[in-house]
Structures are given as C-alpha cells and as structure tokens.
Amino acid sequence: MTGIFFSLHHTILFDTALLVISLTTDPSHYTVNACLQPICTLHGAAVVTVEGIGSTKTKLHPVQERIAKAHGSQCGFCTPGMVMSMYTLLRNKPHPTMEDIREALGGHSFIFYR
C-alpha cells in the first residue's frame, strides 16, 4: 500500500481518496477523503484504495493507464485521489457527462489543469 500510505502524509484538500462500497441490498460506490473520514464510519463497508483497482494482467486500471500515458500527473500527490474519483464516477455512471466529470473532480487541488 505504498501509494496510499505515502499520499496520506502529503495530502491537501481531497487529494487522497478511497472508494467506499456500502454493503447493503443495493450497494453504492462513493469516494471519500482518506485523511478526513473517521474510520469508525466505514464499519461494514468495503474499502478500496488506488492499489486495489488495477488489472491482474497489466497491474493498472484503464484510468491509471490513461493518466500515465497522457502524462496527466503533476507532482503525483493528487494522482491517487484523481484516479479514485474517476474510477468511482465510472462505476456509478459508465457514460458520464462533462458536468459529471467536473463535479467528480471538483474537490481536487490540481490548479494547473483548470
């Protein structure tokens, strides 16, 4: 868990995110700030970090692969949070609109992309 551990010590705003899967009769996926979410609120939920979304073949999820190929990471601190927000968005909405994307990434501090 090096990526999430490293990022937890260097995060600002919403840069380190976790995918939380509510384990109810109708499971839902949502992203939370790993630094601000009290661990007791995650009782009974499945938690996935950026290391848990990759492929067994390529070791990367398509979101991670596309960010890497497009040189979409600045310093790298915000990348895990961006990846998890995009991954969660695509889990909930396979065909998101531009507004959905803006909303999903709105809490991140990557100021050079705006």
N, CA, C and O atoms as a GROMACS GRO file, in nm:
protein
  456
    1MET      N    1   0.082  -0.119   0.000
    1MET     CA    2   0.000   0.000   0.000
    1MET      C    3   0.086   0.125   0.000
    1MET      O    4   0.056   0.220   0.073
    2THR      N    5   0.187   0.130  -0.076
    2THR     CA    6   0.278   0.244  -0.072
    2THR      C    7   0.215   0.372  -0.122
    2THR      O    8   0.238   0.478  -0.064
    3GLY      N    9   0.136   0.366  -0.228
    3GLY     CA   10   0.077   0.488  -0.283
    3GLY      C   11  -0.014   0.558  -0.186
    3GLY      O   12  -0.003   0.679  -0.167
    4ILE      N   13  -0.104   0.484  -0.125
    4ILE     CA   14  -0.198   0.546  -0.032
    4ILE      C   15  -0.126   0.589   0.095
    4ILE      O   16  -0.157   0.695   0.150
    5PHE      N   17  -0.031   0.511   0.143
    5PHE     CA   18   0.042   0.547   0.265
    5PHE      C   19   0.122   0.675   0.242
    5PHE      O   20   0.120   0.766   0.325
    6PHE      N   21   0.192   0.681   0.132
    6PHE     CA   22   0.273   0.798   0.101
    6PHE      C   23   0.184   0.922   0.088
    6PHE      O   24   0.215   1.028   0.142
    7SER      N   25   0.072   0.907   0.016
    7SER     CA   26  -0.016   1.021  -0.008
    7SER      C   27  -0.084   1.069   0.119
    7SER      O   28  -0.112   1.188   0.132
    8LEU      N   29  -0.112   0.980   0.211
    8LEU     CA   30  -0.179   1.021   0.335
    8LEU      C   31  -0.096   1.122   0.412
    8LEU      O   32  -0.152   1.203   0.487
    9HIS      N   33   0.032   1.119   0.396
    9HIS     CA   34   0.118   1.211   0.469
    9HIS      C   35   0.142   1.342   0.395
    9HIS      O   36   0.204   1.433   0.450
   10HIS      N   37   0.095   1.352   0.272
   10HIS     CA   38   0.124   1.470   0.192
   10HIS      C   39  -0.001   1.526   0.124
   10HIS      O   40   0.010   1.585   0.017
   11THR      N   41  -0.116   1.508   0.182
   11THR     CA   42  -0.239   1.546   0.113
   11THR      C   43  -0.290   1.684   0.152
   11THR      O   44  -0.271   1.729   0.265
   12ILE      N   45  -0.354   1.750   0.057
   12ILE     CA   46  -0.428   1.871   0.085
   12ILE      C   47  -0.562   1.859   0.015
   12ILE      O   48  -0.572   1.797  -0.091
   13LEU      N   49  -0.662   1.918   0.072
   13LEU     CA   50  -0.799   1.911   0.021
   13LEU      C   51  -0.843   1.766   0.002
   13LEU      O   52  -0.851   1.692   0.100
   14PHE      N   53  -0.871   1.726  -0.122
   14PHE     CA   54  -0.934   1.597  -0.147
   14PHE      C   55  -0.840   1.508  -0.228
   14PHE      O   56  -0.885   1.428  -0.309
   15ASP      N   57  -0.711   1.521  -0.205
   15ASP     CA   58  -0.614   1.455  -0.292
   15ASP      C   59  -0.598   1.306  -0.268
   15ASP      O   60  -0.555   1.236  -0.359
   16THR      N   61  -0.629   1.256  -0.151
   16THR     CA   62  -0.617   1.114  -0.126
   16THR      C   63  -0.755   1.059  -0.100
   16THR      O   64  -0.818   1.091   0.000
   17ALA      N   65  -0.802   0.976  -0.191
   17ALA     CA   66  -0.939   0.930  -0.183
   17ALA      C   67  -0.945   0.779  -0.172
   17ALA      O   68  -0.855   0.707  -0.216
   18LEU      N   69  -1.052   0.734  -0.112
   18LEU     CA   70  -1.081   0.592  -0.100
   18LEU      C   71  -1.216   0.566  -0.164
   18LEU      O   72  -1.306   0.649  -0.154
   19LEU      N   73  -1.229   0.452  -0.229
   19LEU     CA   74  -1.359   0.409  -0.278
   19LEU      C   75  -1.423   0.331  -0.165
   19LEU      O   76  -1.364   0.236  -0.113
   20VAL      N   77  -1.542   0.370  -0.126
   20VAL     CA   78  -1.615   0.300  -0.021
   20VAL      C   79  -1.738   0.237  -0.085
   20VAL      O   80  -1.814   0.304  -0.155
   21ILE      N   81  -1.755   0.109  -0.060
   21ILE     CA   82  -1.870   0.038  -0.114
   21ILE      C   83  -1.961   0.004   0.003
   21ILE      O   84  -1.925  -0.076   0.090
   22SER      N   85  -2.076   0.065   0.005
   22SER     CA   86  -2.173   0.038   0.110
   22SER      C   87  -2.233  -0.099   0.083
   22SER      O   88  -2.292  -0.122  -0.022
   23LEU      N   89  -2.218  -0.189   0.178
   23LEU     CA   90  -2.262  -0.326   0.159
   23LEU      C   91  -2.405  -0.343   0.210
   23LEU      O   92  -2.428  -0.400   0.317
   24THR      N   93  -2.499  -0.293   0.133
   24THR     CA   94  -2.640  -0.307   0.165
   24THR      C   95  -2.705  -0.390   0.055
   24THR      O   96  -2.634  -0.446  -0.029
   25THR      N   97  -2.836  -0.399   0.056
   25THR     CA   98  -2.903  -0.475  -0.051
   25THR      C   99  -2.884  -0.407  -0.186
   25THR      O  100  -2.890  -0.472  -0.290
   26ASP      N  101  -2.860  -0.276  -0.184
   26ASP     CA  102  -2.832  -0.201  -0.306
   26ASP      C  103  -2.696  -0.133  -0.289
   26ASP      O  104  -2.690  -0.016  -0.251
   27PRO      N  105  -2.587  -0.205  -0.317
   27PRO     CA  106  -2.453  -0.148  -0.294
   27PRO      C  107  -2.433  -0.016  -0.370
   27PRO      O  108  -2.475  -0.003  -0.484
   28SER      N  109  -2.368   0.078  -0.305
   28SER     CA  110  -2.337   0.205  -0.370
   28SER      C  111  -2.188   0.233  -0.355
   28SER      O  112  -2.125   0.192  -0.258
   29HIS      N  113  -2.134   0.302  -0.453
   29HIS     CA  114  -1.992   0.337  -0.454
   29HIS      C  115  -1.979   0.487  -0.436
   29HIS      O  116  -2.048   0.565  -0.502
   30TYR      N  117  -1.892   0.528  -0.347
   30TYR     CA  118  -1.864   0.670  -0.331
   30TYR      C  119  -1.721   0.690  -0.285
   30TYR      O  120  -1.660   0.600  -0.226
   31THR      N  121  -1.669   0.808  -0.313
   31THR     CA  122  -1.531   0.840  -0.280
   31THR      C  123  -1.529   0.933  -0.160
   31THR      O  124  -1.610   1.025  -0.148
   32VAL      N  125  -1.436   0.907  -0.069
   32VAL     CA  126  -1.420   0.991   0.049
   32VAL      C  127  -1.275   1.034   0.063
   32VAL      O  128  -1.185   0.970   0.008
   33ASN      N  129  -1.253   1.142   0.134
   33ASN     CA  130  -1.118   1.188   0.163
   33ASN      C  131  -1.059   1.098   0.271
   33ASN      O  132  -1.112   1.093   0.382
   34ALA      N  133  -0.953   1.030   0.240
   34ALA     CA  134  -0.893   0.933   0.333
   34ALA      C  135  -0.841   0.999   0.460
   34ALA      O  136  -0.835   0.936   0.565
   35CYS      N  137  -0.803   1.125   0.451
   35CYS     CA  138  -0.746   1.193   0.568
   35CYS      C  139  -0.852   1.246   0.663
   35CYS      O  140  -0.823   1.271   0.780
   36LEU      N  141  -0.973   1.264   0.614
   36LEU     CA  142  -1.076   1.325   0.695
   36LEU      C  143  -1.186   1.229   0.738
   36LEU      O  144  -1.265   1.261   0.827
   37GLN      N  145  -1.194   1.113   0.677
   37GLN     CA  146  -1.301   1.018   0.705
   37GLN      C  147  -1.270   0.939   0.832
   37GLN      O  148  -1.172   0.866   0.836
   38PRO      N  149  -1.353   0.952   0.937
   38PRO     CA  150  -1.329   0.872   1.057
   38PRO      C  151  -1.344   0.723   1.026
   38PRO      O  152  -1.442   0.682   0.963
   39ILE      N  153  -1.250   0.644   1.069
   39ILE     CA  154  -1.250   0.502   1.035
   39ILE      C  155  -1.374   0.430   1.088
   39ILE      O  156  -1.419   0.333   1.027
   40CYS      N  157  -1.430   0.477   1.198
   40CYS     CA  158  -1.548   0.411   1.254
   40CYS      C  159  -1.669   0.424   1.163
   40CYS      O  160  -1.762   0.344   1.173
   41THR      N  161  -1.670   0.524   1.074
   41THR     CA  162  -1.783   0.540   0.982
   41THR      C  163  -1.777   0.440   0.868
   41THR      O  164  -1.872   0.428   0.791
   42LEU      N  165  -1.667   0.368   0.855
   42LEU     CA  166  -1.651   0.270   0.748
   42LEU      C  167  -1.686   0.129   0.792
   42LEU      O  168  -1.671   0.034   0.714
   43HIS      N  169  -1.732   0.113   0.916
   43HIS     CA  170  -1.767  -0.019   0.966
   43HIS      C  171  -1.876  -0.080   0.877
   43HIS      O  172  -1.978  -0.018   0.850
   44GLY      N  173  -1.852  -0.202   0.832
   44GLY     CA  174  -1.948  -0.273   0.749
   44GLY      C  175  -1.941  -0.238   0.602
   44GLY      O  176  -2.025  -0.283   0.523
   45ALA      N  177  -1.842  -0.160   0.563
   45ALA     CA  178  -1.827  -0.122   0.423
   45ALA      C  179  -1.699  -0.183   0.367
   45ALA      O  180  -1.606  -0.213   0.442
   46ALA      N  181  -1.696  -0.201   0.238
   46ALA     CA  182  -1.574  -0.244   0.171
   46ALA      C  183  -1.497  -0.119   0.131
   46ALA      O  184  -1.556  -0.025   0.077
   47VAL      N  185  -1.368  -0.116   0.157
   47VAL     CA  186  -1.285   0.000   0.125
   47VAL      C  187  -1.180  -0.044   0.023
   47VAL      O  188  -1.112  -0.144   0.042
   48VAL      N  189  -1.168   0.033  -0.084
   48VAL     CA  190  -1.072   0.003  -0.190
   48VAL      C  191  -0.980   0.123  -0.206
   48VAL      O  192  -1.026   0.237  -0.217
   49THR      N  193  -0.850   0.098  -0.207
   49THR     CA  194  -0.753   0.205  -0.229
   49THR      C  195  -0.708   0.201  -0.375
   49THR      O  196  -0.750   0.113  -0.451
   50VAL      N  197  -0.626   0.295  -0.414
   50VAL     CA  198  -0.579   0.304  -0.551
   50VAL      C  199  -0.504   0.177  -0.593
   50VAL      O  200  -0.502   0.142  -0.711
   51GLU      N  201  -0.442   0.109  -0.497
   51GLU     CA  202  -0.372  -0.015  -0.529
   51GLU      C  203  -0.467  -0.130  -0.559
   51GLU      O  204  -0.426  -0.230  -0.618
   52GLY      N  205  -0.593  -0.117  -0.520
   52GLY     CA  206  -0.687  -0.227  -0.534
   52GLY      C  207  -0.769  -0.225  -0.660
   52GLY      O  208  -0.856  -0.311  -0.676
   53ILE      N  209  -0.746  -0.132  -0.751
   53ILE     CA  210  -0.831  -0.125  -0.870
   53ILE      C  211  -0.762  -0.173  -0.997
   53ILE      O  212  -0.824  -0.176  -1.103
   54GLY      N  213  -0.638  -0.210  -0.989
   54GLY     CA  214  -0.562  -0.250  -1.107
   54GLY      C  215  -0.604  -0.382  -1.166
   54GLY      O  216  -0.683  -0.456  -1.108
   55SER      N  217  -0.551  -0.411  -1.282
   55SER     CA  218  -0.575  -0.536  -1.353
   55SER      C  219  -0.468  -0.638  -1.316
   55SER      O  220  -0.353  -0.601  -1.290
   56THR      N  221  -0.505  -0.764  -1.314
   56THR     CA  222  -0.405  -0.867  -1.284
   56THR      C  223  -0.307  -0.884  -1.400
   56THR      O  224  -0.195  -0.929  -1.379
   57LYS      N  225  -0.348  -0.847  -1.522
   57LYS     CA  226  -0.259  -0.858  -1.637
   57LYS      C  227  -0.162  -0.740  -1.646
   57LYS      O  228  -0.041  -0.759  -1.655
   58THR      N  229  -0.217  -0.620  -1.644
   58THR     CA  230  -0.134  -0.501  -1.668
   58THR      C  231  -0.092  -0.431  -1.540
   58THR      O  232  -0.007  -0.341  -1.544
   59LYS      N  233  -0.148  -0.470  -1.428
   59LYS     CA  234  -0.124  -0.408  -1.297
   59LYS      C  235  -0.188  -0.270  -1.285
   59LYS      O  236  -0.187  -0.212  -1.176
   60LEU      N  237  -0.242  -0.216  -1.393
   60LEU     CA  238  -0.305  -0.084  -1.389
   60LEU      C  239  -0.451  -0.093  -1.433
   60LEU      O  240  -0.487  -0.177  -1.516
   61HIS      N  241  -0.533  -0.007  -1.377
   61HIS     CA  242  -0.671   0.009  -1.424
   61HIS      C  243  -0.663   0.101  -1.546
   61HIS      O  244  -0.570   0.181  -1.556
   62PRO      N  245  -0.759   0.093  -1.639
   62PRO     CA  246  -0.754   0.183  -1.756
   62PRO      C  247  -0.744   0.331  -1.720
   62PRO      O  248  -0.679   0.407  -1.791
   63VAL      N  249  -0.807   0.374  -1.611
   63VAL     CA  250  -0.795   0.514  -1.568
   63VAL      C  251  -0.650   0.545  -1.534
   63VAL      O  252  -0.597   0.649  -1.576
   64GLN      N  253  -0.585   0.457  -1.459
   64GLN     CA  254  -0.444   0.477  -1.423
   64GLN      C  255  -0.356   0.477  -1.547
   64GLN      O  256  -0.265   0.559  -1.560
   65GLU      N  257  -0.383   0.385  -1.637
   65GLU     CA  258  -0.304   0.372  -1.760
   65GLU      C  259  -0.314   0.498  -1.845
   65GLU      O  260  -0.214   0.547  -1.897
   66ARG      N  261  -0.436   0.550  -1.860
   66ARG     CA  262  -0.456   0.669  -1.944
   66ARG      C  263  -0.390   0.792  -1.883
   66ARG      O  264  -0.333   0.875  -1.955
   67ILE      N  265  -0.398   0.805  -1.752
   67ILE     CA  266  -0.331   0.919  -1.687
   67ILE      C  267  -0.180   0.910  -1.710
   67ILE      O  268  -0.116   1.010  -1.740
   68ALA      N  269  -0.125   0.791  -1.695
   68ALA     CA  270   0.020   0.773  -1.714
   68ALA      C  271   0.061   0.801  -1.858
   68ALA      O  272   0.159   0.870  -1.882
   69LYS      N  273  -0.014   0.746  -1.955
   69LYS     CA  274   0.021   0.765  -2.096
   69LYS      C  275   0.008   0.910  -2.141
   69LYS      O  276   0.080   0.954  -2.230
   70ALA      N  277  -0.086   0.983  -2.081
   70ALA     CA  278  -0.108   1.123  -2.119
   70ALA      C  279  -0.027   1.220  -2.034
   70ALA      O  280  -0.044   1.341  -2.044
   71HIS      N  281   0.061   1.165  -1.949
   71HIS     CA  282   0.142   1.248  -1.859
   71HIS      C  283   0.052   1.340  -1.777
   71HIS      O  284   0.079   1.459  -1.761
   72GLY      N  285  -0.057   1.281  -1.724
   72GLY     CA  286  -0.158   1.357  -1.652
   72GLY      C  287  -0.131   1.378  -1.506
   72GLY      O  288  -0.218   1.424  -1.433
   73SER      N  289  -0.013   1.346  -1.461
   73SER     CA  290   0.022   1.365  -1.320
   73SER      C  291   0.121   1.479  -1.309
   73SER      O  292   0.216   1.487  -1.387
   74GLN      N  293   0.100   1.565  -1.213
   74GLN     CA  294   0.195   1.674  -1.191
   74GLN      C  295   0.305   1.624  -1.098
   74GLN      O  296   0.401   1.561  -1.142
   75CYS      N  297   0.290   1.652  -0.971
   75CYS     CA  298   0.391   1.607  -0.875
   75CYS      C  299   0.361   1.466  -0.827
   75CYS      O  300   0.449   1.398  -0.773
   76GLY      N  301   0.237   1.420  -0.845
   76GLY     CA  302   0.199   1.285  -0.807
   76GLY      C  303   0.121   1.274  -0.678
   76GLY      O  304   0.062   1.169  -0.651
   77PHE      N  305   0.118   1.379  -0.598
   77PHE     CA  306   0.046   1.372  -0.471
   77PHE      C  307  -0.105   1.363  -0.491
   77PHE      O  308  -0.173   1.293  -0.417
   78CYS      N  309  -0.158   1.434  -0.591
   78CYS     CA  310  -0.303   1.434  -0.611
   78CYS      C  311  -0.349   1.319  -0.699
   78CYS      O  312  -0.470   1.294  -0.708
   79THR      N  313  -0.259   1.249  -0.764
   79THR     CA  314  -0.296   1.146  -0.860
   79THR      C  315  -0.381   1.035  -0.801
   79THR      O  316  -0.481   0.998  -0.863
   80PRO      N  317  -0.348   0.978  -0.684
   80PRO     CA  318  -0.436   0.872  -0.630
   80PRO      C  319  -0.579   0.919  -0.608
   80PRO      O  320  -0.673   0.844  -0.634
   81GLY      N  321  -0.596   1.040  -0.560
   81GLY     CA  322  -0.730   1.093  -0.539
   81GLY      C  323  -0.805   1.113  -0.669
   81GLY      O  324  -0.924   1.082  -0.678
   82MET      N  325  -0.736   1.165  -0.772
   82MET     CA  326  -0.799   1.182  -0.903
   82MET      C  327  -0.839   1.047  -0.960
   82MET      O  328  -0.950   1.032  -1.011
   83VAL      N  329  -0.750   0.950  -0.950
   83VAL     CA  330  -0.778   0.816  -1.003
   83VAL      C  331  -0.901   0.757  -0.935
   83VAL      O  332  -0.991   0.706  -1.002
   84MET      N  333  -0.907   0.765  -0.803
   84MET     CA  334  -1.019   0.705  -0.731
   84MET      C  335  -1.150   0.779  -0.759
   84MET      O  336  -1.255   0.717  -0.767
   85SER      N  337  -1.144   0.910  -0.774
   85SER     CA  338  -1.265   0.986  -0.808
   85SER      C  339  -1.315   0.949  -0.947
   85SER      O  340  -1.436   0.932  -0.967
   86MET      N  341  -1.223   0.936  -1.043
   86MET     CA  342  -1.264   0.897  -1.178
   86MET      C  343  -1.315   0.753  -1.181
   86MET      O  344  -1.415   0.723  -1.247
   87TYR      N  345  -1.247   0.665  -1.110
   87TYR     CA  346  -1.288   0.525  -1.103
   87TYR      C  347  -1.429   0.514  -1.045
   87TYR      O  348  -1.513   0.442  -1.099
   88THR      N  349  -1.455   0.584  -0.935
   88THR     CA  350  -1.587   0.581  -0.872
   88THR      C  351  -1.693   0.638  -0.965
   88THR      O  352  -1.802   0.583  -0.976
   89LEU      N  353  -1.661   0.748  -1.031
   89LEU     CA  354  -1.755   0.807  -1.126
   89LEU      C  355  -1.792   0.706  -1.234
   89LEU      O  356  -1.910   0.690  -1.265
   90LEU      N  357  -1.693   0.639  -1.290
   90LEU     CA  358  -1.720   0.542  -1.396
   90LEU      C  359  -1.795   0.419  -1.345
   90LEU      O  360  -1.870   0.358  -1.420
   91ARG      N  361  -1.775   0.382  -1.219
   91ARG     CA  362  -1.852   0.271  -1.160
   91ARG      C  363  -1.999   0.308  -1.151
   91ARG      O  364  -2.087   0.225  -1.175
   92ASN      N  365  -2.025   0.434  -1.116
   92ASN     CA  366  -2.163   0.480  -1.098
   92ASN      C  367  -2.228   0.526  -1.228
   92ASN      O  368  -2.349   0.511  -1.245
   93LYS      N  369  -2.149   0.581  -1.318
   93LYS     CA  370  -2.200   0.633  -1.446
   93LYS      C  371  -2.102   0.596  -1.556
   93LYS      O  372  -2.006   0.670  -1.580
   94PRO      N  373  -2.123   0.484  -1.623
   94PRO     CA  374  -2.029   0.441  -1.727
   94PRO      C  375  -2.011   0.542  -1.842
   94PRO      O  376  -1.909   0.540  -1.911
   95HIS      N  377  -2.110   0.630  -1.862
   95HIS     CA  378  -2.102   0.730  -1.969
   95HIS      C  379  -2.128   0.868  -1.909
   95HIS      O  380  -2.234   0.927  -1.931
   96PRO      N  381  -2.031   0.922  -1.833
   96PRO     CA  382  -2.054   1.049  -1.765
   96PRO      C  383  -2.054   1.168  -1.862
   96PRO      O  384  -1.991   1.164  -1.967
   97THR      N  385  -2.126   1.272  -1.822
   97THR     CA  386  -2.124   1.397  -1.897
   97THR      C  387  -2.005   1.480  -1.849
   97THR      O  388  -1.941   1.446  -1.749
   98MET      N  389  -1.976   1.588  -1.919
   98MET     CA  390  -1.868   1.677  -1.875
   98MET      C  391  -1.900   1.736  -1.738
   98MET      O  392  -1.810   1.756  -1.657
   99GLU      N  393  -2.026   1.765  -1.712
   99GLU     CA  394  -2.065   1.818  -1.581
   99GLU      C  395  -2.042   1.714  -1.471
   99GLU      O  396  -1.998   1.749  -1.362
  100ASP      N  397  -2.071   1.586  -1.500
  100ASP     CA  398  -2.043   1.479  -1.404
  100ASP      C  399  -1.894   1.474  -1.371
  100ASP      O  400  -1.855   1.457  -1.256
  101ILE      N  401  -1.812   1.488  -1.474
  101ILE     CA  402  -1.666   1.482  -1.456
  101ILE      C  403  -1.618   1.602  -1.374
  101ILE      O  404  -1.538   1.587  -1.282
  102ARG      N  405  -1.669   1.720  -1.407
  102ARG     CA  406  -1.631   1.841  -1.331
  102ARG      C  407  -1.669   1.826  -1.183
  102ARG      O  408  -1.592   1.861  -1.094
  103GLU      N  409  -1.789   1.773  -1.159
  103GLU     CA  410  -1.835   1.754  -1.021
  103GLU      C  411  -1.750   1.651  -0.948
  103GLU      O  412  -1.715   1.671  -0.831
  104ALA      N  413  -1.716   1.541  -1.015
  104ALA     CA  414  -1.637   1.435  -0.952
  104ALA      C  415  -1.496   1.482  -0.916
  104ALA      O  416  -1.441   1.440  -0.815
  105LEU      N  417  -1.439   1.568  -0.998
  105LEU     CA  418  -1.302   1.614  -0.976
  105LEU      C  419  -1.296   1.751  -0.909
  105LEU      O  420  -1.187   1.804  -0.888
  106GLY      N  421  -1.409   1.807  -0.876
  106GLY     CA  422  -1.416   1.943  -0.823
  106GLY      C  423  -1.343   1.967  -0.693
  106GLY      O  424  -1.299   2.079  -0.668
  107GLY      N  425  -1.327   1.866  -0.609
  107GLY     CA  426  -1.262   1.886  -0.480
  107GLY      C  427  -1.112   1.873  -0.482
  107GLY      O  428  -1.048   1.890  -0.379
  108HIS      N  429  -1.055   1.842  -0.596
  108HIS     CA  430  -0.910   1.821  -0.604
  108HIS      C  431  -0.838   1.953  -0.623
  108HIS      O  432  -0.894   2.050  -0.674
  109SER      N  433  -0.714   1.957  -0.582
  109SER     CA  434  -0.638   2.082  -0.583
  109SER      C  435  -0.540   2.093  -0.698
  109SER      O  436  -0.440   2.165  -0.686
  110PHE      N  437  -0.564   2.025  -0.808
  110PHE     CA  438  -0.470   2.034  -0.919
  110PHE      C  439  -0.501   2.160  -1.000
  110PHE      O  440  -0.569   2.155  -1.102
  111ILE      N  441  -0.452   2.269  -0.952
  111ILE     CA  442  -0.487   2.400  -1.006
  111ILE      C  443  -0.437   2.423  -1.148
  111ILE      O  444  -0.492   2.508  -1.218
  112PHE      N  445  -0.337   2.353  -1.191
  112PHE     CA  446  -0.281   2.378  -1.324
  112PHE      C  447  -0.364   2.319  -1.436
  112PHE      O  448  -0.337   2.346  -1.553
  113TYR      N  449  -0.466   2.238  -1.404
  113TYR     CA  450  -0.549   2.177  -1.507
  113TYR      C  451  -0.673   2.259  -1.539
  113TYR      O  452  -0.749   2.221  -1.628
  114ARG      N  453  -0.696   2.368  -1.470
  114ARG     CA  454  -0.821   2.442  -1.491
  114ARG      C  455  -0.800   2.560  -1.580
  114ARG      O  456  -0.894   2.634  -1.608
   0.00000   0.00000   0.00000
